[in-house]
Amino acid sequence: MNYVETRPWGTFTILLDSPICKVKIITIKPGESPSYQYHFKREEHWVIVKGSGVLLLNNERSSVKEGENVFIAKEDKHTIINNGKEDLIFIETQLGEYFGEDDIVRLDDKYGRI
């Protein structure tokens, strides 16, 4: 059974949690974004499967849309902003030595979680 967690910006569902990787489906609600953050122990590979938005990666903005891939290296500062009118959905595959949520270092967060 998949594990679903609700956040202020949307939800994530853990599809696979293994010693070698973690795979999530992440849904960002319109007008929302996760914290601007980085990780010491994992890299992330994203595949945008629905919607579009703005990727902020190491202080550089770029547009992302359905079908595109994003690579986030360890310690890359990142967030994604859903500036559309529909949910932004992507698959996130984490690779590295640790996949816990406590590996998140938040730099900016509109929900006061710093």
N, C-alpha and C positions, 0 to 999 in steps of 0.2 A: 504494500500500500504506500502511496506517495504521501509525503509530509508537506502541508501547506502552512505558510506563515504570512500573516498580514502585517504590513508596515504602513506608515502614514501615506506613503507614495503609491502603494499598490500591494502586490503579493509576490511571493516566490514559492514555487513547488519544487521540492527535491525529488528528482527523478532517479538519481543514482548517487549513493554515498559509499565509496569504496576506499581502500587504502591507497589506491593510485590516482583517483580523480573523484570529483564531485560534479554532478550535472544538475542544473536547475533550469526551469522555465520561469522567466521573470516578466511580470506585467506591470507597466508603469501607467498610471491613470493620466488622462489629459491634464496638462498644466503642472504636473508633478515631476520630481526628480529625487533620486537617492542622494545621500551626502556626497560631497566632493571628498574623496578618500584615496587611500593606498593600502597595500598589503606587503608585509615583509616575507611571507612564506609561500605565496602562490602567485601564479600568473593566471590570466583569464582569457578565454577565447569566446567571443560573442558572435552569434548569427542572428541577424534581425529577421524575424519571421512575419511580423505584421506591423504596419504603421511606419512612422518616421519620427525623427527628432534631431536634437543637436548633441553631439558628443563633445565633451570638454576633456581633453587629454593633455596633461602637462601644460595647462593654461592656453591651449590652442583649441579653437572651436572649428568643428566641421559638421556638415549635414550627414545623416545616415538614414537609410531607407531599407525597406524589405529586400531581402536577398544579399545584403552586404555583410561582410565579416569585419570584426574589430579585434585586434590583438592588444592586450594590456599586459605589459611585462611587470615583474615584481618591482614594487616601489614607484610605478607610474601613477601619477595623480589622475583620478578619473571620476566622471559622473556622466549621466545621460539625462537629457531634458526632453520630456514629451511636450512639444509645442504644438501638437496637432489636436484634433477633435475626437480621435478614437484612441483606444488603448495602444500602447507601444509594447510589443511582445518580442522577447529575444531568448535564445537558448544560451546559457552560460556554461562552459566547461572549464573547471578549475584544475590546474596541474601544479604540483609542487610537493612540499613536505608536510603541509598542515592545511586543513580546510575549515577550521572553526570560525564562527562569526566574531570571536574575540581577536582575530587578526586584522580587524578593520581599524585603521587610524583615520579618524574624521578630521578634516581641515576646515570644512564649512558645512553647516547643516541648518536648513530653514526650520527644522522641527525641534531645535534646541537639544540635540543629543550629543553635543561636544562636552 
